[in-house]
């Protein structure tokens, strides 16, 4: 059997830290069940990120829709800053106590993956970025990881089920296994061309047997105009100066009239590699760097009990408004009762923490995955790394 939770286990509150079970037992024995407000914030972001992308809301609301609670949250895909509450739950504490662990898990990992994808997309500029990392995580999680990579800015995903969920066609080239079985890269790309439907772009994987320069020439001469791109997945032990390998291959192809053949790269590409490779690369396949993204370390903390502000040390008590400037995107946190006001730049502010759920009733229309991605890309244009 797979060592994973059944979705019903999550809905039944079984995916919880044991001290919440013990807390419920104590509170019930003492007859204590106050109405509380609890908020989710990240005091710090991984690797000194200046911002992060809030993701996982759709799943979090699915978990909470049958609970007697009210939820305020940022729109999924919103860029946020440290200390800004991204979500707030209001209800009797016993009604949602055991769900803290699961809710945090749903938004912490999703936000990390979406943010890392957005950062890669920003660095790649207009070049496509494809999520290749599902094989590095438990397969049960593959659709979640790739869905959040997609809404974060990836142009496509590789796993069939993930693509079904986001409503897009899966993207991919060919594995080394095909080339090994066929005996050569040329035979593999020719078989790919003969067998698979014409709508699939012909992309040859370059690095299995021969030097990249000679292999790109071989497949270009064999395929002619039908060759759309070549993918370099050169092992790190053979990579040397990767930029120079790509530059040399580009020169040789251009010299022989194959200027339209695109260059895609994959295999351990890090964020910091992308700007240096951009001049000779047309697209990226990113695996572990996105699928194993650092989580956004949200915490859930009670901020109000029976209408009175109260919080643990190190946290700000009381329910809050999170405001954003319509012009400069500056963020502002104020007590919930404060007036909206204007930004220090003089432009209007608006609330980004809004009511989304009340005892099972949704107050927002859940956007499609594509709409969330477009929302993220729009903000990405305005936010430096």
NUDOVEX-464738 format. One record per residue (C-alpha): x, y, z; residue in one letter. Coordinates in nm, 3 decimals. Layout:
<site <X, Y, Z>, "A">,
...
//
This chain:
<site <0.000, 0.000, 0.000>, "X">,
<site <0.104, 0.362, -0.048>, "X">,
<site <0.203, 0.546, 0.268>, "X">,
<site <-0.037, 0.833, 0.213>, "X">,
<site <-0.352, 0.968, 0.373>, "X">,
<site <-0.691, 0.906, 0.223>, "X">,
<site <-0.866, 1.238, 0.145>, "X">,
<site <-1.135, 1.138, 0.392>, "X">,
<site <-0.870, 1.116, 0.665>, "X">,
<site <-0.791, 1.484, 0.602>, "X">,
<site <-1.158, 1.583, 0.607>, "X">,
<site <-1.212, 1.385, 0.928>, "X">,
<site <-0.931, 1.567, 1.106>, "X">,
<site <-0.702, 1.267, 1.136>, "X">,
<site <-0.408, 1.448, 0.979>, "X">,
<site <-0.338, 1.652, 1.289>, "X">,
<site <-0.062, 1.690, 1.541>, "X">,
<site <-0.151, 1.492, 1.851>, "X">,
<site <-0.144, 1.793, 2.079>, "X">,
<site <-0.453, 1.926, 1.903>, "X">,
<site <-0.637, 1.603, 1.987>, "X">,
<site <-0.531, 1.645, 2.347>, "X">,
<site <-0.631, 2.013, 2.343>, "X">,
<site <-0.982, 1.922, 2.224>, "X">,
<site <-1.014, 1.665, 2.502>, "X">,
<site <-0.912, 1.921, 2.766>, "X">,
<site <-1.135, 2.200, 2.633>, "X">,
<site <-1.436, 1.970, 2.615>, "X">,
<site <-1.376, 1.845, 2.968>, "X">,
<site <-1.358, 2.203, 3.095>, "X">,
<site <-1.651, 2.330, 2.887>, "X">,
<site <-1.438, 2.590, 2.709>, "X">,
<site <-1.514, 2.668, 2.345>, "X">,
<site <-1.459, 3.038, 2.271>, "X">,
<site <-1.518, 3.216, 1.944>, "X">,
<site <-1.172, 3.298, 1.815>, "X">,
<site <-1.007, 3.453, 1.516>, "X">,
<site <-0.687, 3.292, 1.397>, "X">,
<site <-0.464, 3.421, 1.121>, "X">,
<site <-0.199, 3.269, 0.896>, "X">,
<site <0.122, 3.468, 0.847>, "X">,
<site <0.482, 3.411, 0.744>, "X">,
<site <0.723, 3.624, 0.943>, "X">,
<site <1.007, 3.539, 0.707>, "X">,
<site <1.035, 3.407, 0.353>, "X">,
<site <1.286, 3.147, 0.229>, "X">,
<site <1.621, 3.251, 0.085>, "X">,
<site <1.549, 3.620, 0.149>, "X">,
<site <1.269, 3.630, -0.108>, "X">,
<site <1.121, 3.983, -0.107>, "X">,
<site <0.772, 3.846, -0.177>, "X">,
<site <0.591, 3.515, -0.215>, "X">,
<site <0.283, 3.387, -0.400>, "X">,
<site <-0.015, 3.279, -0.189>, "X">,
<site <-0.131, 2.939, -0.315>, "X">,
<site <-0.332, 2.645, -0.185>, "X">,
<site <-0.649, 2.841, -0.111>, "X">,
<site <-0.873, 2.625, -0.328>, "X">,
<site <-0.779, 2.312, -0.136>, "X">,
<site <-0.794, 2.488, 0.201>, "X">,
<site <-1.149, 2.608, 0.132>, "X">,
<site <-1.248, 2.259, 0.017>, "X">,
<site <-1.134, 2.134, 0.357>, "X">,
<site <-1.320, 2.407, 0.548>, "X">,
<site <-1.641, 2.434, 0.347>, "X">,
<site <-1.826, 2.192, 0.577>, "X">,
<site <-1.705, 2.358, 0.896>, "X">,
<site <-1.908, 2.623, 1.084>, "X">,
<site <-1.647, 2.894, 1.028>, "X">,
<site <-1.596, 3.220, 0.845>, "X">,
<site <-1.284, 3.271, 0.635>, "X">,
<site <-1.117, 3.581, 0.504>, "X">,
<site <-0.830, 3.532, 0.263>, "X">,
<site <-0.622, 3.683, -0.010>, "X">,
<site <-0.711, 3.586, -0.363>, "X">,
<site <-0.513, 3.279, -0.470>, "X">,
<site <-0.204, 3.391, -0.658>, "X">,
<site <-0.166, 3.717, -0.464>, "X">,
<site <0.187, 3.840, -0.405>, "X">,
<site <0.235, 3.906, -0.034>, "X">,
<site <0.506, 4.026, 0.202>, "X">,
<site <0.629, 3.903, 0.543>, "X">,
<site <0.391, 3.960, 0.835>, "X">,
<site <0.088, 4.009, 0.613>, "X">,
<site <-0.197, 3.774, 0.714>, "X">,
<site <-0.288, 3.572, 0.406>, "X">,
<site <-0.593, 3.410, 0.565>, "X">,
<site <-0.807, 3.435, 0.878>, "X">,
<site <-1.049, 3.182, 1.029>, "X">,
<site <-1.329, 3.284, 1.266>, "X">,
<site <-1.529, 3.031, 1.462>, "X">,
<site <-1.551, 2.833, 1.781>, "X">,
<site <-1.208, 2.693, 1.842>, "X">,
<site <-1.316, 2.333, 1.892>, "X">,
<site <-1.476, 2.336, 1.546>, "X">,
<site <-1.147, 2.386, 1.360>, "X">,
<site <-0.872, 2.313, 1.612>, "X">,
<site <-0.771, 1.975, 1.466>, "X">,
<site <-0.747, 2.112, 1.110>, "X">,
<site <-0.458, 2.350, 1.173>, "X">,
<site <-0.195, 2.096, 1.069>, "X">,
<site <-0.369, 2.009, 0.742>, "X">,
<site <-0.452, 2.368, 0.646>, "X">,
<site <-0.093, 2.476, 0.700>, "X">,
<site <0.029, 2.182, 0.495>, "X">,
<site <-0.202, 2.276, 0.209>, "X">,
<site <-0.083, 2.636, 0.181>, "X">,
<site <0.282, 2.610, 0.294>, "X">,
<site <0.400, 2.374, 0.020>, "X">,
<site <0.173, 2.512, -0.251>, "X">,
<site <0.295, 2.867, -0.188>, "X">,
<site <0.659, 2.758, -0.196>, "X">,
<site <0.620, 2.578, -0.529>, "X">,
<site <0.420, 2.863, -0.686>, "X">,
<site <0.673, 3.122, -0.571>, "X">,
<site <0.971, 2.927, -0.700>, "X">,
<site <0.798, 2.881, -1.036>, "X">,
<site <0.729, 3.256, -1.052>, "X">,
<site <1.093, 3.332, -0.979>, "X">,
<site <1.210, 3.102, -1.259>, "X">,
<site <0.958, 3.256, -1.498>, "X">,
<site <1.081, 3.603, -1.407>, "X">,
<site <1.443, 3.507, -1.471>, "X">,
<site <1.359, 3.332, -1.799>, "X">,
<site <1.185, 3.647, -1.922>, "X">,
<site <0.973, 3.552, -2.226>, "X">,
<site <1.116, 3.202, -2.260>, "X">,
<site <0.890, 2.907, -2.173>, "X">,
<site <0.948, 2.721, -1.847>, "X">,
<site <0.815, 2.365, -1.817>, "X">,
<site <0.766, 2.178, -1.490>, "X">,
<site <0.968, 1.855, -1.505>, "X">,
<site <0.996, 1.779, -1.134>, "X">,
<site <0.716, 1.536, -1.049>, "X">,
<site <0.955, 1.241, -1.045>, "X">,
<site <1.138, 1.395, -0.750>, "X">,
<site <0.834, 1.386, -0.521>, "X">,
<site <0.583, 1.126, -0.405>, "X">,
<site <0.353, 1.051, -0.703>, "X">,
<site <0.043, 1.121, -0.495>, "X">,
<site <0.165, 1.482, -0.478>, "X">,
<site <0.253, 1.522, -0.846>, "X">,
<site <-0.072, 1.694, -0.954>, "X">,
<site <-0.058, 1.932, -0.658>, "X">,
<site <0.303, 2.024, -0.729>, "X">,
<site <0.254, 2.075, -1.100>, "X">,
<site <-0.073, 2.261, -1.058>, "X">,
<site <0.101, 2.513, -0.830>, "X">,
<site <0.404, 2.529, -1.059>, "X">,
<site <0.163, 2.616, -1.340>, "X">,
<site <-0.029, 2.886, -1.153>, "X">,
<site <0.306, 3.027, -1.040>, "X">,
<site <0.407, 3.087, -1.401>, "X">,
<site <0.526, 2.763, -1.561>, "X">,
<site <0.406, 2.740, -1.918>, "X">,
<site <0.330, 2.370, -1.900>, "X">,
<site <0.358, 2.049, -1.700>, "X">,
<site <0.487, 1.705, -1.789>, "X">,
<site <0.258, 1.464, -1.600>, "X">,
<site <-0.057, 1.346, -1.778>, "X">,
<site <-0.285, 1.370, -1.472>, "X">,
<site <-0.151, 1.713, -1.378>, "X">,
<site <-0.228, 1.841, -1.727>, "X">,
<site <-0.582, 1.704, -1.702>, "X">,
<site <-0.637, 1.896, -1.380>, "X">,
<site <-0.518, 2.231, -1.516>, "X">,
<site <-0.690, 2.179, -1.850>, "X">,
<site <-0.379, 2.191, -2.065>, "X">,
<site <-0.192, 1.941, -2.282>, "X">,
<site <0.108, 1.777, -2.113>, "X">,
<site <0.448, 1.884, -2.242>, "X">,
<site <0.761, 1.675, -2.289>, "X">,
<site <1.019, 1.552, -2.537>, "X">,
<site <1.167, 1.202, -2.523>, "X">,
<site <1.351, 1.006, -2.252>, "X">,
<site <1.702, 0.869, -2.276>, "X">,
<site <1.542, 0.524, -2.259>, "X">,
<site <1.390, 0.568, -2.606>, "X">,
<site <1.726, 0.660, -2.754>, "X">,
<site <1.899, 0.370, -2.579>, "X">,
<site <1.635, 0.126, -2.705>, "X">,
<site <1.652, 0.263, -3.059>, "X">,
<site <2.032, 0.261, -3.064>, "X">,
<site <2.085, 0.623, -3.168>, "X">,
<site <1.941, 0.970, -3.130>, "X">,
<site <1.875, 0.996, -3.503>, "X">,
<site <1.679, 0.671, -3.510>, "X">,
<site <1.483, 0.779, -3.203>, "X">,
<site <1.377, 1.116, -3.348>, "X">,
<site <1.292, 0.952, -3.682>, "X">,
<site <1.072, 0.696, -3.505>, "X">,
<site <0.914, 0.976, -3.300>, "X">,
<site <0.837, 1.155, -3.626>, "X">,
<site <0.696, 0.845, -3.795>, "X">,
<site <0.476, 0.718, -3.513>, "X">,
<site <0.344, 1.017, -3.319>, "X">,
<site <0.080, 1.261, -3.435>, "X">,
<site <0.198, 1.564, -3.638>, "X">,
<site <0.065, 1.808, -3.379>, "X">,
<site <0.347, 1.712, -3.142>, "X">,
<site <0.657, 1.922, -3.193>, "X">,
<site <0.965, 1.724, -3.288>, "X">,
<site <1.225, 1.778, -3.013>, "X">,
<site <1.537, 1.561, -2.999>, "X">,
<site <1.718, 1.492, -2.674>, "X">,
<site <2.090, 1.566, -2.717>, "X">,
<site <2.341, 1.409, -2.476>, "X">,
<site <2.291, 1.030, -2.479>, "X">,
<site <2.575, 0.897, -2.695>, "X">,
<site <2.771, 1.158, -2.886>, "X">,
<site <2.922, 1.502, -2.845>, "X">,
<site <2.644, 1.761, -2.850>, "X">,
<site <2.781, 1.955, -3.147>, "X">,
<site <2.787, 1.651, -3.373>, "X">,
<site <2.457, 1.517, -3.244>, "X">,
<site <2.266, 1.837, -3.315>, "X">,
<site <2.402, 1.836, -3.667>, "X">,
<site <2.305, 1.471, -3.713>, "X">,
<site <1.943, 1.522, -3.607>, "X">,
<site <1.911, 1.850, -3.797>, "X">,
<site <2.032, 1.687, -4.120>, "X">,
<site <1.804, 1.386, -4.064>, "X">,
<site <1.491, 1.586, -3.985>, "X">,
<site <1.535, 1.909, -4.178>, "X">,
<site <1.251, 2.156, -4.127>, "X">,
<site <1.051, 1.905, -3.921>, "X">,
<site <1.294, 1.945, -3.629>, "X">,
<site <1.148, 2.204, -3.392>, "X">,
<site <1.407, 2.193, -3.114>, "X">,
<site <1.681, 2.002, -2.939>, "X">,
<site <1.698, 1.951, -2.564>, "X">,
<site <2.030, 1.953, -2.380>, "X">,
<site <2.026, 1.744, -2.062>, "X">,
<site <2.403, 1.711, -2.048>, "X">,
<site <2.519, 1.537, -1.727>, "X">,
<site <2.703, 1.761, -1.481>, "X">,
<site <3.010, 1.537, -1.508>, "X">,
<site <3.030, 1.617, -1.881>, "X">,
<site <2.896, 1.969, -1.873>, "X">,
<site <3.207, 2.180, -1.822>, "X">,
<site <3.119, 2.527, -1.945>, "X">,
<site <2.756, 2.466, -2.040>, "X">,
<site <2.714, 2.807, -2.198>, "X">,
<site <3.007, 2.744, -2.432>, "X">,
<site <2.868, 2.404, -2.535>, "X">,
<site <2.536, 2.566, -2.625>, "X">,
<site <2.704, 2.858, -2.798>, "X">,
<site <2.916, 2.623, -3.008>, "X">,
<site <2.613, 2.415, -3.109>, "X">,
<site <2.422, 2.729, -3.202>, "X">,
<site <2.709, 2.849, -3.418>, "X">,
<site <2.738, 2.520, -3.606>, "X">,
<site <2.363, 2.494, -3.668>, "X">,
<site <2.335, 2.855, -3.781>, "X">,
<site <2.629, 2.815, -4.014>, "X">,
<site <2.446, 2.532, -4.192>, "X">,
<site <2.111, 2.707, -4.217>, "X">,
<site <1.935, 2.564, -3.911>, "X">,
<site <1.876, 2.895, -3.737>, "X">,
<site <1.515, 2.810, -3.649>, "X">,
<site <1.597, 2.505, -3.436>, "X">,
<site <1.520, 2.597, -3.074>, "X">,
<site <1.743, 2.515, -2.777>, "X">,
<site <1.583, 2.377, -2.459>, "X">,
<site <1.788, 2.292, -2.151>, "X">,
<site <1.716, 2.077, -1.846>, "X">,
<site <1.899, 1.884, -1.578>, "X">,
<site <1.973, 2.053, -1.246>, "X">,
<site <1.912, 2.409, -1.365>, "X">,
<site <1.917, 2.654, -1.074>, "X">,
<site <1.766, 3.002, -1.056>, "X">,
<site <2.107, 3.166, -1.072>, "X">,
<site <2.194, 2.974, -1.392>, "X">,
<site <1.909, 3.119, -1.595>, "X">,
<site <2.023, 3.478, -1.666>, "X">,
<site <2.359, 3.356, -1.791>, "X">,
<site <2.202, 3.094, -2.020>, "X">,
<site <1.926, 3.314, -2.162>, "X">,
<site <2.128, 3.445, -2.458>, "X">,
<site <2.162, 3.092, -2.603>, "X">,
<site <1.850, 2.921, -2.465>, "X">,
<site <1.491, 2.928, -2.592>, "X">,
<site <1.323, 2.739, -2.308>, "X">,
<site <1.377, 2.556, -1.980>, "X">,
<site <1.269, 2.227, -1.827>, "X">,
<site <1.293, 2.273, -1.451>, "X">,
<site <1.264, 1.978, -1.216>, "X">,
<site <1.390, 1.956, -0.860>, "X">,
<site <1.442, 2.331, -0.817>, "X">,
<site <1.066, 2.382, -0.839>, "X">,
<site <0.923, 2.053, -0.713>, "X">,
<site <1.149, 2.064, -0.407>, "X">,
<site <1.098, 2.435, -0.347>, "X">,
<site <1.136, 2.554, 0.012>, "X">,
<site <0.799, 2.582, 0.184>, "X">,
<site <0.661, 2.915, 0.295>, "X">,
<site <0.670, 2.884, 0.672>, "X">,
<site <0.325, 3.008, 0.767>, "X">,
<site <0.204, 2.984, 1.125>, "X">,
<site <-0.156, 2.989, 1.248>, "X">,
<site <-0.205, 3.200, 1.559>, "X">,
<site <-0.508, 3.312, 1.755>, "X">,
<site <-0.537, 3.691, 1.744>, "X">,
<site <-0.874, 3.748, 1.906>, "X">,
<site <-1.089, 3.563, 2.163>, "X">,
<site <-1.453, 3.657, 2.216>, "X">,
<site <-1.395, 3.990, 2.046>, "X">,
<site <-1.092, 4.086, 2.255>, "X">,
<site <-0.743, 4.120, 2.101>, "X">,
<site <-0.498, 3.865, 2.239>, "X">,
<site <-0.186, 3.701, 2.096>, "X">,
<site <0.127, 3.515, 2.201>, "X">,
<site <0.453, 3.701, 2.233>, "X">,
<site <0.603, 3.802, 1.901>, "X">,
<site <0.265, 3.836, 1.726>, "X">,
<site <0.034, 4.132, 1.673>, "X">,
<site <-0.305, 4.087, 1.839>, "X">,
<site <-0.638, 4.180, 1.689>, "X">,
<site <-0.800, 4.121, 1.351>, "X">,
<site <-0.649, 4.320, 1.067>, "X">,
<site <-0.695, 4.470, 0.725>, "X">,
<site <-0.427, 4.406, 0.466>, "X">,
<site <-0.419, 4.686, 0.212>, "X">,
<site <-0.244, 4.729, -0.119>, "X">,
<site <-0.177, 5.042, -0.321>, "X">,
<site <-0.339, 5.059, -0.664>, "X">,
<site <-0.030, 5.228, -0.807>, "X">,
<site <0.292, 5.118, -0.635>, "X">,
<site <0.182, 4.782, -0.484>, "X">,
<site <0.303, 4.890, -0.140>, "X">,
<site <0.146, 4.685, 0.137>, "X">,
<site <-0.003, 4.812, 0.461>, "X">,
<site <-0.141, 4.629, 0.767>, "X">,
<site <-0.387, 4.818, 0.988>, "X">,
<site <-0.638, 4.725, 1.263>, "X">,
<site <-0.964, 4.600, 1.118>, "X">,
<site <-1.162, 4.906, 1.228>, "X">,
<site <-0.931, 5.161, 1.068>, "X">,
<site <-1.036, 5.364, 0.768>, "X">,
<site <-0.904, 5.273, 0.425>, "X">,
<site <-0.703, 5.592, 0.373>, "X">,
<site <-0.451, 5.647, 0.095>, "X">,
<site <-0.099, 5.525, 0.026>, "X">,
<site <0.199, 5.744, 0.108>, "X">,
<site <0.237, 5.790, -0.269>, "X">,
<site <-0.107, 5.951, -0.270>, "X">,
<site <-0.296, 5.679, -0.454>, "X">,
<site <-0.590, 5.473, -0.333>, "X">,
<site <-0.561, 5.159, -0.120>, "X">,
<site <-0.778, 4.851, -0.140>, "X">,
<site <-0.837, 4.543, 0.076>, "X">,
<site <-0.669, 4.221, -0.034>, "X">,
<site <-0.784, 4.017, 0.269>, "X">,
<site <-1.154, 3.965, 0.197>, "X">,
<site <-1.435, 3.736, 0.302>, "X">,
<site <-1.431, 3.417, 0.098>, "X">,
<site <-1.635, 3.163, 0.300>, "X">,
<site <-1.910, 3.172, 0.563>, "X">,
<site <-2.050, 2.844, 0.695>, "X">,
<site <-2.009, 2.669, 0.363>, "X">,
<site <-2.120, 2.961, 0.146>, "X">,
<site <-1.856, 3.088, -0.096>, "X">,
<site <-1.830, 3.464, -0.135>, "X">,
<site <-1.597, 3.448, -0.432>, "X">,
<site <-1.605, 3.271, -0.766>, "X">,
<site <-1.315, 3.027, -0.775>, "X">,
<site <-1.101, 3.121, -1.074>, "X">,
<site <-0.965, 2.867, -1.318>, "X">,
<site <-0.603, 2.760, -1.293>, "X">,
<site <-0.529, 2.956, -1.609>, "X">,
<site <-0.688, 3.271, -1.463>, "X">,
<site <-0.478, 3.240, -1.146>, "X">,
<site <-0.165, 3.202, -1.359>, "X">,
<site <-0.250, 3.513, -1.560>, "X">,
<site <-0.307, 3.702, -1.233>, "X">,
<site <0.036, 3.591, -1.109>, "X">,
<site <0.208, 3.688, -1.435>, "X">,
<site <0.050, 4.033, -1.421>, "X">,
<site <0.194, 4.095, -1.076>, "X">,
<site <0.526, 3.941, -1.174>, "X">,
<site <0.584, 4.221, -1.425>, "X">,
<site <0.573, 4.474, -1.140>, "X">,
<site <0.779, 4.289, -0.878>, "X">,
<site <1.159, 4.272, -0.893>, "X">,
<site <1.348, 3.971, -0.758>, "X">,
//
